[in-house]
Amino acid sequence: CVHTESCFVPTSEIIAVEETELTKKQRNIGKWKKMTKPHAFTVYYVKKARNHRWRCSDVTFWCVDEHLCNQWIQALKELLEMQKSRPKQLLVYINPYGGKRQGKRIYEQKVAPLFSLASISTDVVITEHANHAKDNLFEVNINKYDGVVCVGGDGMFSEVMHGLIGRMQKDSGIDQNNPKAPLVQCNIRIGIIPAGSTDCICYSTVGISDPVTSALHIIVGDCQPLDVSSVHHNNTFLKYSVSLLGYGFYGDILKDSEKKRWMGPMRYDYSGFKTFLSHHYYEGTISFQPAKHTLGSPRDKDSCRTGCYICKKSEQQLAEQHKESGLKQEEDEEEWKVMKGKFLAINAVNMSCACPRSPKGLSPAAHLADGSADLILVRKCSRFDFLRYLVRHTNQDDQFDFSFVDVYRVKSFQFTSKLLEDNESNVTDIGKKRFGHFCRDHPACCCNIANSTWNCDGETLDSSAIEVRVHCQLMKLFARGIEENCKDDAASSQSSIEQLL
């Protein structure tokens, strides 16, 4: 047999093992000529490249003893069978319209062959309209699947998440309209194959928006728990959020960009610039419960990484708190902090919200699974100061180091706009009482901008009063978080399996 340069790949990152038929050309290669009839098998495995990118690589082992060759194949296949976290049956939803309308092509050309190689069987649904996947998840026999995969952007993921969480609560008899209801965790993992205009969730949980990398994380059965925030208004469930819940600046950008979908991803730049120039601020009251169970804080520079210690310990402490108090402390009024003010932006993030343009994200030290959200309040300030704040999202400076920016780690919060507080009467009265005031505040704009829109994971949400609660590790993804120190030389150091036979 042969011994070349050696390198190790853990069994958990082997994708498949297959018997290989050698071609005549291969048999005529120098050192194999002496073999009467060489036998071979190929091992397919994860090759790690720079920037968290994964690829499928392979190495072929040849030997003259057929029995020995079969023993190796059998032994390796048994090792793979022992990897119990790997999915065998997946339900796949493809959004053919999202992003650049490449979802179907990306899945068929880049993902399906890998699932087939790994012996994963799939049921594929091409979505035909909004909420198709969400509605379908309430009807299918969900127990036959080891995971649900969505091919698309953040909107497609949100739809699948709402369907899956909603289905779990329905099957458990839990009323989603009750904001205080303890929700049932989803044990069925969701996989994201990025194919949209924005793939923030994929980028923040895998480290890169790349379909092949995401497919390989699904194949090896990775699991990353994820916090989910529920949003309610007057005991009515509105939405779930896993990344950004933004009022003011980010809400206005989204509302404006929705009218310009024909522009493609460029619409966000255009709407962002327009919103920045308009410089609207909104008055209201924020009240929140600090997340006392978490080990970290928003400014500690401890980023969430694979196997995150802060997430694990925070989850344990939250569970202990709940056990001790019998959930009584949820209603402990003394824990609430109340703040009134004029805000340019109110952002609550469950994850860093990192993306290629903002590699650190909106809150660099936010954690994926610690049962908290980072609440960022940007108070009224000059355009120049607000620009300084926005620019810091693209560099290494501390973006919270401004007198007009406050950040808190919270487990729940409520917001009510001043317009709603001042007047519970009819719309006509609101118009008479408030429009004059807003004209003075915004001399260069139209009078009717009294309320902003919420940006909930890239979807608009019109409500002037909301109640938000973080549910610790409510769902799980086929991901492992961002791996620590994914160095440039990873490609060479993990380039092949130890080639010893």
Order of alpha helices (4+ residues) and beta strands (2+ residues): beta-alpha-beta-beta-alpha-beta-alpha-alpha-beta-alpha-beta-alpha-beta-alpha-alpha-beta-beta-beta-alpha-alpha-beta-alpha-beta-beta-alpha-beta-alpha-alpha-beta-beta-beta-alpha
